[in-house]
Amino acid sequence: MSSRSTLAFLKTETGSGLLLAVAALFAIAWANSPWAGIYDALTHTVVPVRLGPFAEEMTASAWVKTALMPIFFFVVGLEIKHEILRGELSNPRRLALPVLAAAGGVAIPALVYLAINASAGRNLEGWPIPTATDIAFALAALAAAGKRLPPSLRVFLMTLAIADDLVAVALIAALYTEHLRLPMLAGAAAVTAVLAAMGRWRTAPYALWILGGLLLWGFTLKSGVNTSLAGVAAAFCLPLEPKRPGGPGVLDQTMAALHPYVAFVILPLFAFTAAGFAVGGPDSGKVILSSVCLGVAAGLFLGKQLGVFGAAMLVISLKWARRPTGAKWIELYGVSALCGVGFTMSLYIGALAFPGAEPLHQAQVRAGVVMGSLASMLLGVGLLSWSDQRRGREAA
């Protein structure tokens, strides 16, 4: 991405993070109001879809997760492809610190979750939930913390979050595949091969890409593979080069066109359908004090900051990389805390980890994600705001 498109990306992510917070708070408030039954009915209403030979019935929240979230993963795939080929992930010197910090931010939260749930001997399948970082929320919190913070912190956080997304995609592919239906999987592979060949045809009409993407999504859904992978696969087939000399690249143009809709429509809609859980009532203790809730919350709040900051300190002390330009240690720690804002990705992985769970179980996941993300955001913003004010006093 050019500097101008990167700035637009950051602004969109910041605005999306604020809207995500509003959507999540609205869902939680509604789920704890006298009209909670309407919220449950709205999100659990079964919606049948029939189009020719295609027929499927799912709840409204499941349709959002299955049909709309792949578009989010398509944009994520475009970001990852661009960063690997031409962005931060293509430069080995700049790559070491955020990628190894992201590795620490995946391993330690998973270990924290497993340690809390090991005594129960169950719910261990939820260990990937606290490994995610929500790039929209995290960038929004960083932008709210202050204007004097060095830009290198934003680059570090964005690169780390993209590396984190890559790990999340790999975990979804490895862990959350249902019983495979080989004929449908073969159909998905054939469509992917056609899309990959189209990647050499720079002037291919966008209508063909849309048709191919829909076919790939349909075959993937029926194959038993998680549909988020269809979005990533389609993204990696899209060419970087422009359709005409001197014009914008196909990948950049597509990402610029879709990103606002993903940021301001799809993600808030997913947050609204996935975040609502009951706080009070007779089962509140079973939600807040459950090993799932505590494991997710502790993994996000404690595991993320320890994993990211610990790995960053190790990499810098070994002189494999340098601290982000102009950043202080306390600011690097503040950004490490912001990495514990898992929200969207954590909720998505939680729905996959416990697909047939009872409402109480799902409430435990949601409560853990919200608690851990909120605590991480408050700590990160607090530390960064304090450092930003200190910079202002030093400059005066």
HELIX and SHEET records of a PDB file:
HELIX    1   1 SER A    3  ALA A   31  1                                  29    
HELIX    2   2 ALA A   36  HIS A   44  1                                   9    
HELIX    3   3 ALA A   60  TRP A   63  1                                   4    
HELIX    4   4 VAL A   64  LEU A   68  3                                   5    
HELIX    5   5 MET A   69  LEU A   85  1                                  17    
HELIX    6   6 GLU A   88  SER A   90  5                                   3    
HELIX    7   7 PRO A   92  ALA A  118  1                                  27    
HELIX    8   8 LEU A  124  GLY A  126  5                                   3    
HELIX    9   9 ILE A  129  THR A  131  5                                   3    
HELIX   10  10 ILE A  135  ALA A  145  1                                  11    
HELIX   11  11 PRO A  151  LEU A  175  1                                  25    
HELIX   12  12 LEU A  182  MET A  198  1                                  17    
HELIX   13  13 TYR A  206  SER A  223  1                                  18    
HELIX   14  14 SER A  228  CYS A  237  1                                  10    
HELIX   15  15 VAL A  250  TYR A  261  1                                  12    
HELIX   16  16 VAL A  262  ILE A  266  3                                   5    
HELIX   17  17 LEU A  267  ALA A  275  1                                   9    
HELIX   18  18 SER A  284  ILE A  288  1                                   5    
HELIX   19  19 SER A  291  ALA A  298  1                                   8    
HELIX   20  20 GLY A  299  GLY A  303  3                                   5    
HELIX   21  21 LYS A  304  SER A  317  1                                  14    
HELIX   22  22 TRP A  329  LEU A  338  1                                  10    
HELIX   23  23 PHE A  343  ALA A  353  1                                  11    
HELIX   24  24 PRO A  359  ALA A  395  1                                  37    
SHEET    1   A 2 VAL A  46  LEU A  51  0                                        
SHEET    2   A 2 PHE A  54  THR A  59 -1                                        
END                                                                             
